[in-house]
Amino acid sequence: MAVYYTFPEAGTASIHVRYESFPDAFWVEPHMHTFYEFAFVSRGSCIHTYNSLSLPLIAGDLLLISPDEEHSYVINPDTDIINCYFFPERIYQLSSYIVDGSFHPQKPPKELIDFQAEWDHLLTTLSLRDSISPLETENASDLMQRQGILHLSPKAALQLESLLAALYEECSEPQYNSEEMKRAYLQLILGIFGRTGAGNVEKALPSSIQKKRQILNALTLIDEHYMDPITVQEMAQATSFSETSFRKIFKEVTGLSPLDYLNRYRIIQALKLIQFKDVPIADAAAQVGIYDANYFSRLFKKLLGYSPRYFRKIREDEV
């Protein structure tokens, strides 16, 4: 049975942000918690298991976990993850929920009902687990979201990371009105999930985010043209860096070489086609720009630990 993890700042906070770096491979045991969590992969990659399904995440991917949901991770080396934990029901009147120094969930007081409804709407927008059946839609994006996973555009990922950085500062160095600022940042972050084409955040950004801006065009190129032949030279040209400098900065920012990142991206897109749209394996490989079926299968198993046929069987068993 999965263990329960406690809130990092139990009894003292409603929102908490943690930056975690994994220089080596790391396994996070199956666990649950009574609060919401979203994990943003800012660098590197991992495999997340939820509801008997293992799915890969790379830099720019976001994972939402609701309370009492068992999940686990296999985290690859050179991976950075930003975690945000929060209790929607305790965000305004924290003292109402603390008894003897511990948090006790309860029905919101009358004056918080409208606020609770607002948070419920935001969270329903994010997590479609209860509102979408696998047999009701063939939309891969909806079904990935049903698993709690969102792939953000490079631009939206940058905006999200900058907001998380600001939220982290409020959590680590509280100032006047910090609780109000934390709530505002969190609502902005949750609001991003339901929007596209969000604007830039006009504020000083940490150096890691500034570097991501430098390779934004290359990430966008991969995001929009992964199914086409793309060379490292073309990626570098999109950023105005020399190829040598580009390779160095790209690896520093994402934790992966440009070709490793492209291959992982392609495999993730192929997995969606195989798992959620019932596309034959060879066709899925071709649709993501890999025309050698044997190479595709070897690469797929190397990155995910299982062959494409394993995920196809899961699809057949569900249907």
Secondary structure by P-SEA (a helix, b strand, c coil): cbbbbcccccccccbbbbbbbbccbbbbccccccbbbbbbbccccbbbbcccbbbbbcccbbbbbccccccccccccbbbbbbbbbcccccccccccccccbbbbccccccaaaaaaaaaaaaaaccccccccccccccaaaaaaaaccccccaaaaaaaaaaaaaaaaaaaccccaaaaaaaaaaaaaaaaaaccbbbbbcccccaaaaaaaaaaaaaaaaaccccccccaaaaaaaacccaaaaaaaaaaaccccaaaaaaaaaaaaaaaaaccccccaaaaaaaaccccaaaaaaaaaaaccccaaaaaaaaaaac
